Each structure stands twice: as structure tokens, then as C-alpha cells.
């Protein structure tokens, strides 16, 4: 058995007052120190979290997402504590690093609940790891688990009364994109498509749904990665496998590439190989990666990012008052611009808001009471309203799938992340651009 203390990242104090600044890696410059010092007091409400923060090759690109998720949780906790805490008590995060391993995630949540006796639990990044926390642990122990990045079918199939997913189910995330492509005039509509897919419960469903729609419209399948039935995880994320897949796409000559990706490194591997072979598809969309703000731009470059599309439920300019406040708070603490904020931050923040609403409404942390309340109320969050069906899906997002794209800024010196589908986005009509 591994030693928990070697992999546990415990905060030395509650994420409150000046400690909130330290936990987020911030200085106190520019903050109202007196206001911070007048924060909540008493016995902390502890929140258990495990994330893929670092580790061996198994973690792969999940590290950036795990760190972004933790930043969202920390931002939420800091904001709660700066406004009097939860039930007047400070929020304290107890964080573990699962290193991207499914078994470690299961171990971590068992440890957090049985050893640390945390009051609340928030989910790790990805459907893959959330299922490892929910089914074997939080469902069995009757702990409410709020998740911001768990929209794959395998999560809903758990039929977990205690799991609450705030994001858009992945199976419908590319629907607006597929409808747009198939509605193009025959002279503009692509005739062939490639579907490279990472064998993961998150990445397979949206690509399969898009392929089905394209085939019905007469768009030829030029290439599709083999998906091994019953085998999920990181089975084809090695550099050699990704390069082989990318070369197969290039050789197919497909006009559209629909990439079933799980992270930024996956997308970067394909885009870099495409560039090396001077292959420029007319349209390029990835299941995940381009939505990761500055992390995506850093790996592929601003110029290469232009034209890339991705499903996403939130972006820095999301027209939501709560989101606007969070964005300003994020920039004040971490710097950067709204377009550079990783969507994982907002999704994790929304999961924190979900549990917060239940705790405040019920006046405690009794898990069955929290779960019952969450199944019968709508909650306003930074990513919009959330309400939950019996399987934990957010019923408010089942018809709100949206597609975003990186487009050039005025003058062409930078890139901006904007909603392009469906219909005119909230900030003005923007037509999708091809990659090249």
C-alpha cells in the first residue's frame, strides 16, 4: 500500500483570509488586507478533492487540466471565504494527487472520506476519473459528489443519486457543428471526413454522433481510428500512436477532421504532424483541447490556433453576471485575459457553487439531505443554471451545446476565443472560419 502522506497536498491552513492568497500562489498586494483578516472563523468545513496534478506518463496531458480544475476550486473557496464563509465557517480544501491513475482516484476518495472525514467532496477532472471516484466510493458511501467535467455516458450509467454533473453531456456537444456542416451549400460542403479518436469515454461519443450525421448527409468517411470495444483509458495516447493516427489522417486527404481528443497535448500532436506534412484540412474540430485557453495557445502557437473549433459550455466572455464577477476575480488574482482562462476553471467553480447552494439551503452537510435538495432545485452558477435528473445529468444544458473557435483579433496580432454556433452568439454574429 502506498503512503498517503507522500502524495497528499494538504493546505497548511484554511483557504481564508490571507491564507487564501497563499494557497492561490498570490501576493497580498492590491487586496484589502483588513477585509481579508475579518474572514470566517471556527471549525472549517473540509472539502476533499483529488486531481491529476503531476505524475508519470499515465497522467499525460491531464496534468494541465487537473491544475486548472484545482485553480477553479481554490478560486471558489477563496471567494466563499471572502464573503463570510460557508454557514459562517471557513472552507478548507484537502487536496490529493491521483497522478492520472484510475485506482489512485478510487483510493484517494476512500482516504478523504474514511481517514480525513471530509464534510464535502468535489470531483476530479474528466469523466474517466470521476467515475472512479463516484461508483466505487461516493455512491457507496452516500456522499454528494459535484463534478464540472463529467459528461460522458459512463458517468450517467452509474445511476448515482449522489453524483451531480454541471456540464453539457458529451454525446450532444458536437451536434451544432454537425448540423452546420451538413447545412452548407453543396458547393461548400466537404465531401470527406476523418475521425481520429482517443479511446476514452469522453472523446468517443461526440465523434461517433458526428460521423453518423455526416454519413447520412453523404460525407464519405476517409479514415477512422479503431476503437477497442470494452477498453477505455489511455490506450492510444503514446507519441508513436498519435503520430501514426495523424499520418493516417493526412494520407486520407480528408477535408474535415473531427478529432476525439481528451487534452491539449493530444491536439498539439495532431496539429504539429499536420503542419510537418503540410496538410491543411478545410475544417478542424477537436472534442477537447482548444477550449483550454492559454494552455492551448502555448502548445500550438497563436497562428496555428486560428480556425480550430471545439465544443464548450463556457468562455471568458460568457454573458452571465456570476461569470463576469468570477472572470474579473480570476484576472485580479492570476493575471491574463478573459480569453486565456481555461474552461476547467469555470466548470470546477460551478461544481463548488452547486454544493455551496445545497449546504446553505439545508443548513448543514448531511449528505442524503444535500442530494435530495439538489435533485429538486435549480442553481445559478458561473456556467449558467444547473438542475439535475436522476442520473446526475444537468437538465438545463441538454439543449445548450455550443461551438467555439479561435479567431484572429483586430489587426491579426493575436487570437480570441468566440462562440460561433449555433446561430449568432451573444456578442455578435461570427461566421466559422476554416482552419486554412
VOMIMI-477121 format. One line per 8 residues: their letters; for each residue x, y, z of C-alpha. Coordinates in pm, 1 decimal. Example, Ala and Ser with C-alpha at 12.3 -4.5 7.8 and 13.67 -1.06 7.14 Angstrom:
BEGIN
AS	1230.0/-450.0/780.0  1367.0/-106.0/714.0
END
This chain:
BEGIN
XXXXXXXX	0.0/0.0/0.0  139.1/340.6/-92.2  199.0/603.4/170.0  -76.8/867.1/158.2  141.8/1139.0/301.8  376.6/1119.1/4.4  101.0/1207.6/-238.3  -122.2/1432.4/-32.8
XXXXXXXX	-109.1/1807.5/-78.8  -263.1/1947.3/237.1  -317.9/2315.9/285.3  -140.7/2434.3/598.3  -440.5/2645.4/689.7  -789.5/2712.2/563.1  -824.9/2889.9/235.0  -942.0/3200.2/411.5
XXXXXXXX	-819.9/3547.6/483.4  -452.5/3587.8/395.2  -417.5/3208.0/368.7  -643.3/3221.1/64.8  -383.3/3436.6/-103.2  -102.6/3195.8/-15.8  -297.3/2892.2/-133.8  -351.1/3051.0/-473.2
XXXXXXXX	13.5/3149.0/-504.9  -66.9/3519.9/-478.0  75.8/3819.9/-303.0  -148.9/4040.2/-93.9  -63.0/4349.3/-296.2  -369.1/4536.0/-411.8  -602.6/4345.8/-175.9  -795.5/4490.7/116.3
XXXXXXXX	-596.4/4319.6/391.3  -824.6/4436.7/671.9  -1128.4/4289.9/496.6  -947.7/3962.4/438.4  -843.3/3934.5/800.5  -1206.3/3974.6/905.5  -1299.8/3644.8/744.7  -1493.7/3348.5/885.5
XXXXXXXX	-1375.6/3161.3/1191.5  -1446.7/2839.3/1377.4  -1428.5/2475.6/1273.1  -1360.1/2459.7/896.7  -1588.2/2286.2/651.0  -1347.9/2049.2/478.2  -1375.9/1965.2/107.8  -1198.1/1657.7/-30.3
XXXXXXXX	-1058.3/1669.3/-382.9  -824.8/1450.1/-587.8  -681.6/1575.2/-917.8  -421.1/1459.8/-1174.3  -175.7/1732.1/-1075.4  153.5/1566.3/-1172.8  298.6/1224.3/-1216.9  432.5/967.0/-1463.3
XXXXXXXX	336.3/920.1/-1828.2  -3.4/783.1/-1723.9  -118.6/1132.9/-1629.6  -22.4/1259.1/-1976.2  -192.3/1590.4/-2058.8  -436.6/1558.1/-1771.0  -189.1/1748.4/-1554.7  -274.0/2087.6/-1708.4
XXXXXXXX	-644.9/2018.4/-1673.0  -608.6/1894.8/-1316.8  -415.8/2205.6/-1219.8  -674.7/2428.9/-1388.7  -955.6/2248.3/-1205.6  -777.8/2295.0/-874.0  -733.4/2663.2/-953.7  -1110.6/2684.8/-1007.2
XXXXXXXX	-1179.7/2511.8/-676.3  -933.7/2736.0/-495.1  -1084.7/3045.4/-651.0  -1431.2/2932.9/-541.7  -1314.4/2861.5/-185.7  -1133.8/3194.3/-167.4  -1443.3/3380.1/-285.5  -1667.2/3195.3/-39.1
XXXXXXXX	-1434.5/3274.3/248.3  -1401.8/3638.7/147.5  -1781.2/3664.3/175.7  -1818.5/3517.7/524.2  -1753.6/3150.9/460.0  -1998.4/2862.6/436.1  -2252.6/2869.1/720.0  -2018.5/3123.2/875.1
XXXXXXXX	-1732.4/2874.1/878.8  -1414.9/2881.5/664.8  -1383.2/2641.6/373.2  -1071.2/2425.1/376.7  -965.8/2220.2/74.8  -787.2/1888.6/131.4  -623.5/1801.2/-198.7  -463.8/1478.2/-318.8
XXXXXXXX	-280.6/1399.5/-641.8  -409.1/1085.8/-818.6  -139.8/1122.0/-1088.6  -398.6/1031.5/-1353.1  -437.3/672.9/-1231.0  -791.0/534.8/-1200.8  -705.1/316.7/-899.9  -539.7/609.5/-725.9
XXXXXXXX	-853.4/818.7/-767.6  -1061.4/547.6/-601.9  -804.0/515.6/-322.1  -788.1/890.9/-269.2  -1162.1/940.2/-221.4  -1177.6/645.6/17.4  -894.9/806.8/213.9  -1051.1/1153.4/208.9
XXXXXXXX	-1383.9/1024.5/343.1  -1277.5/744.1/577.7  -949.4/887.3/710.2  -983.1/1264.2/674.6  -1360.7/1258.0/733.2  -1415.3/1547.5/492.2  -1751.3/1724.3/503.6  -1789.3/1755.6/125.9
XXXXXXXX	-1637.6/1611.2/-192.2  -1572.1/1766.4/-532.9  -1485.8/1555.4/-837.8  -1157.0/1527.7/-1027.4  -1104.9/1628.0/-1388.9  -1256.9/1400.9/-1655.8  -1539.2/1151.6/-1679.0  -1283.9/871.9/-1654.6
XXXXXXXX	-1159.5/973.6/-1310.0  -1496.7/1097.3/-1184.4  -1646.5/752.4/-1248.9  -1358.3/604.6/-1047.2  -1447.7/834.3/-758.1  -1826.2/803.9/-781.4  -1914.7/440.7/-843.6  -1671.2/266.4/-607.8
XXXXXXXX	-1667.0/533.3/-335.6  -1901.7/831.3/-309.2  -2206.0/641.8/-436.8  -2140.2/353.9/-198.2  -2069.3/582.6/97.2  -2359.5/815.7/14.2  -2150.8/1129.7/-36.6  -2272.2/1405.0/-270.1
XXXXXXXX	-2013.6/1449.7/-546.9  -2036.4/1761.1/-765.7  -1845.4/1748.1/-1094.5  -1770.0/2009.6/-1357.0  -1603.0/1790.2/-1620.6  -1801.9/1464.4/-1616.2  -2040.5/1446.1/-1910.5  -1963.6/1105.8/-2063.7
XXXXXXXX	-2225.4/828.5/-2080.6  -2024.3/606.0/-1845.3  -2088.1/857.2/-1565.3  -2463.9/871.2/-1618.4  -2485.2/492.6/-1647.1  -2385.3/473.5/-1281.4  -2737.3/596.3/-1199.2  -2579.0/760.9/-899.7
XXXXXXXX	-2824.8/952.4/-682.0  -2527.1/1129.3/-522.8  -2343.6/1245.3/-838.4  -2415.4/1585.4/-995.1  -2257.9/1686.5/-1327.3  -2288.3/2053.3/-1422.5  -2157.5/2043.3/-1780.3  -2312.6/1954.2/-2117.1
XXXXXXXX	-2339.9/1577.1/-2186.0  -2060.1/1493.6/-2431.2  -2284.1/1290.5/-2661.6  -2456.9/1609.6/-2780.5  -2166.9/1852.8/-2766.1  -2087.2/1845.0/-3139.2  -2448.3/1847.8/-3262.2  -2445.2/2219.1/-3364.4
XXXXXXXX	-2122.6/2161.0/-3557.5  -2260.2/1858.4/-3744.2  -2578.8/2046.9/-3831.0  -2381.9/2344.5/-3959.6  -2154.5/2137.7/-4183.3  -2441.0/1935.8/-4333.5  -2642.9/2254.3/-4395.6  -2371.6/2412.6/-4609.5
XXXXXXXX	-2449.5/2455.2/-4982.2  -2330.9/2157.5/-5189.6  -2055.8/2370.3/-5342.3  -1914.7/2447.9/-4996.7  -1991.1/2126.1/-4811.4  -1690.3/1897.4/-4757.0  -1707.7/1556.8/-4923.0  -1482.0/1359.0/-4690.9
XXXXXXXX	-1402.4/1345.0/-4320.8  -1151.4/1176.0/-4090.8  -1229.1/1068.9/-3734.7  -912.5/1005.8/-3531.0  -1024.9/909.3/-3180.5  -855.1/862.9/-2845.4  -1022.4/560.2/-2687.4  -1180.0/738.7/-2391.5
XXXXXXXX	-1539.2/762.0/-2260.7  -1528.7/1139.8/-2310.1  -1392.5/1153.6/-2663.3  -1570.9/868.8/-2842.0  -1944.4/963.3/-2812.0  -1936.2/1309.9/-2978.3  -1721.5/1187.0/-3267.6  -1940.5/883.3/-3329.3
XXXXXXXX	-2251.9/1102.8/-3332.3  -2089.0/1343.9/-3579.3  -1977.8/1061.5/-3809.2  -2331.1/921.9/-3814.7  -2474.9/1262.1/-3912.2  -2210.3/1317.8/-4179.4  -2261.2/976.2/-4335.1  -2636.7/1033.8/-4360.3
XXXXXXXX	-2557.2/1356.3/-4547.2  -2330.2/1172.5/-4791.9  -1995.8/1283.8/-4647.9  -1753.1/999.4/-4705.4  -1554.6/853.9/-4416.4  -1192.8/876.7/-4528.3  -1043.6/747.3/-4202.8  -1148.5/642.8/-3853.6
XXXXXXXX	-928.4/524.8/-3568.8  -1002.0/174.2/-3444.5  -1177.5/182.1/-3105.8  -1141.5/-131.4/-2897.0  -1478.3/-225.1/-2751.8  -1475.6/-250.0/-2375.1  -1128.8/-97.2/-2344.4  -1115.4/262.6/-2226.6
XXXXXXXX	-849.2/489.8/-2090.9  -517.4/599.7/-2233.5  -465.5/307.3/-2471.1  -355.9/514.5/-2770.0  -206.8/830.0/-2622.9  157.7/738.2/-2676.2  350.7/975.1/-2907.1  407.2/697.9/-3162.1
XXXXXXXX	36.7/604.6/-3168.1  -72.1/967.3/-3205.8  179.3/1023.5/-3486.6  60.4/710.1/-3663.8  -300.0/825.0/-3636.1  -212.3/1174.7/-3758.7  -25.5/1034.8/-4060.0  -323.8/814.8/-4145.2
XXXXXXXX	-543.7/1125.2/-4145.2  -300.1/1307.9/-4374.3  -282.5/1010.8/-4610.6  -662.2/1001.6/-4629.1  -674.6/1355.8/-4765.0  -992.8/1424.8/-4566.8  -1134.3/1775.3/-4599.4  -1271.6/1774.2/-4243.1
XXXXXXXX	-1100.5/1639.1/-3932.7  -1313.5/1555.8/-3628.1  -1065.4/1473.1/-3352.5  -1178.4/1277.2/-3046.7  -924.5/1429.6/-2809.4  -901.8/1445.3/-2430.8  -641.9/1716.5/-2371.3  -414.2/1981.4/-2519.1
XXXXXXXX	-112.3/1753.0/-2586.3  -331.6/1521.8/-2796.1  -448.1/1809.4/-3015.2  -96.8/1953.5/-3037.7  42.2/1617.3/-3152.0  -203.2/1606.4/-3442.5  -168.4/1971.7/-3538.3  211.4/1956.2/-3531.0
XXXXXXXX	217.5/1646.2/-3750.2  -30.7/1803.9/-3989.6  197.1/2108.6/-4017.4  505.6/1891.6/-4066.8  340.7/1728.0/-4364.5  185.7/2049.7/-4496.8  -166.9/1918.4/-4453.6  -437.2/2177.8/-4400.2
XXXXXXXX	-792.9/2045.8/-4364.6  -1071.1/2286.8/-4454.8  -1235.4/2240.9/-4116.3  -1087.0/2114.8/-3791.0  -1268.4/2045.5/-3463.4  -1147.4/1868.7/-3150.6  -1353.1/1729.8/-2864.1  -1121.6/1893.0/-2608.8
XXXXXXXX	-803.4/2097.2/-2605.4  -876.3/2420.9/-2793.0  -1104.4/2520.5/-2503.0  -811.3/2532.4/-2262.6  -722.9/2898.0/-2313.3  -359.5/2997.9/-2281.2  -252.3/2636.7/-2226.3  -366.8/2559.2/-2581.9
XXXXXXXX	-204.8/2868.4/-2734.3  122.8/2790.6/-2558.3  148.9/2444.8/-2716.0  28.7/2507.6/-3071.7  110.0/2875.5/-3120.8  -130.7/3161.6/-3182.0  -115.3/3145.3/-3561.4  -174.0/2770.2/-3572.3
XXXXXXXX	-466.3/2801.4/-3331.6  -665.1/3024.4/-3567.1  -962.5/2833.4/-3707.7  -960.0/2547.3/-3456.9  -1307.1/2467.4/-3325.6  -1421.9/2292.7/-3007.1  -1745.3/2225.5/-2815.9  -1761.1/2424.8/-2496.3
XXXXXXXX	-2016.8/2531.1/-2239.1  -1830.2/2838.2/-2116.7  -1582.3/3102.3/-2231.6  -1434.0/3419.0/-2086.8  -1698.6/3642.3/-2242.9  -1991.6/3428.2/-2130.5  -2288.0/3667.6/-2078.8  -2360.3/3573.2/-1719.3
XXXXXXXX	-2331.3/3812.5/-1425.8  -2180.9/3550.0/-1194.3  -1931.3/3450.3/-1463.0  -1831.1/3811.8/-1518.7  -1752.3/3853.5/-1149.9  -1552.5/3528.5/-1145.5  -1354.4/3633.3/-1455.1  -1263.1/3967.9/-1300.2
XXXXXXXX	-1166.2/3794.7/-977.8  -955.5/3542.8/-1168.8  -770.1/3812.7/-1363.8  -708.0/4011.8/-1047.1  -554.2/3705.3/-880.4  -381.9/3529.1/-1168.8  -347.1/3787.2/-1445.2  -402.7/3729.2/-1817.8
XXXXXXXX	-714.9/3797.5/-2022.4  -1065.8/3650.5/-2030.7  -994.1/3451.8/-2349.1  -695.2/3285.8/-2183.9  -893.3/3137.7/-1893.6  -918.0/2760.2/-1908.4  -1282.6/2646.0/-1918.6  -1197.3/2389.9/-1647.3
XXXXXXXX	-1168.9/2679.6/-1403.7  -1531.0/2788.1/-1451.9  -1662.0/2431.7/-1460.2  -1490.9/2347.7/-1131.3  -1610.2/2674.4/-981.6  -1968.1/2578.5/-1079.9  -1931.9/2243.7/-900.7  -1828.0/2429.6/-586.7
XXXXXXXX	-2127.4/2661.1/-622.3  -2354.4/2357.1/-653.4  -2251.7/2211.7/-319.0  -2245.3/2557.0/-162.2  -2609.8/2618.0/-257.6  -2719.1/2287.4/-106.6  -2526.5/2341.7/216.9  -2662.7/2693.2/262.0
XXXXXXXX	-3020.1/2589.4/179.8  -3022.6/2287.5/412.2  -2812.4/2444.4/685.3  -2565.4/2157.1/711.8  -2357.7/1888.7/542.8  -2583.2/1584.6/588.0  -2516.8/1400.8/262.1  -2860.5/1242.5/190.5
XXXXXXXX	-3022.7/1578.3/265.1  -2785.6/1755.8/25.8  -2855.1/1504.2/-250.8  -3231.8/1524.9/-209.4  -3222.6/1904.6/-219.2  -3003.1/1910.8/-531.1  -3243.1/1684.5/-718.5  -3530.4/1926.4/-664.3
XXXXXXXX	-3380.9/2271.4/-719.1  -3224.4/2484.3/-992.0  -2898.7/2658.0/-904.1  -2747.5/2964.4/-1068.2  -2375.7/2920.7/-1141.5  -2097.9/3083.4/-1343.0  -2173.6/2847.9/-1634.6  -2547.8/2910.5/-1617.7
XXXXXXXX	-2837.7/2738.0/-1441.9  -2798.7/2376.7/-1333.3  -3067.1/2125.4/-1235.9  -3026.3/1751.5/-1215.6  -3206.2/1443.2/-1341.0  -3197.0/1114.0/-1152.6  -2873.6/1007.7/-1328.0  -2692.0/1329.5/-1237.3
XXXXXXXX	-2711.8/1497.3/-1578.8  -2769.8/1872.1/-1590.5  -3114.7/1908.0/-1746.6  -3053.5/2276.4/-1816.3  -2774.0/2204.7/-2068.6  -2925.2/1923.5/-2274.0  -3024.2/2171.3/-2545.7  -2746.9/2427.1/-2495.8
XXXXXXXX	-2445.9/2271.7/-2670.4  -2231.7/2541.6/-2828.3  -1927.3/2551.4/-3055.0  -1636.4/2791.1/-3015.1  -1348.8/2887.9/-3239.2  -1015.8/3065.2/-3215.9  -1027.3/3366.3/-3448.2  -779.4/3647.1/-3514.9
XXXXXXXX	-803.1/3963.8/-3310.7  -833.1/4302.1/-3477.8  -511.3/4359.5/-3665.6  -433.1/3988.5/-3669.8  -172.7/4007.2/-3393.7  -346.1/3772.0/-3153.3  -628.3/3523.9/-3112.2  -967.3/3542.3/-2944.7
XXXXXXXX	-1196.0/3259.0/-2838.7  -1555.1/3317.0/-2955.1  -1883.6/3131.3/-2984.1  -1975.5/3063.2/-3347.3  -2252.4/2800.5/-3327.6  -2546.3/2766.7/-3305.8  -2678.6/3091.4/-3450.4  -2546.6/3437.8/-3370.7
XXXXXXXX	-2357.5/3430.3/-3039.6  -2440.9/3671.8/-2764.2  -2158.0/3912.1/-2853.5  -2247.4/3948.0/-3220.5  -2268.5/3724.8/-3525.2  -1943.4/3548.3/-3612.0  -1912.1/3309.9/-3906.8  -1699.7/2998.6/-3852.5
XXXX	-1369.0/3007.5/-4036.1  -1191.8/2708.1/-4190.4  -855.3/2615.6/-4044.6  -684.3/2713.5/-4367.4
END
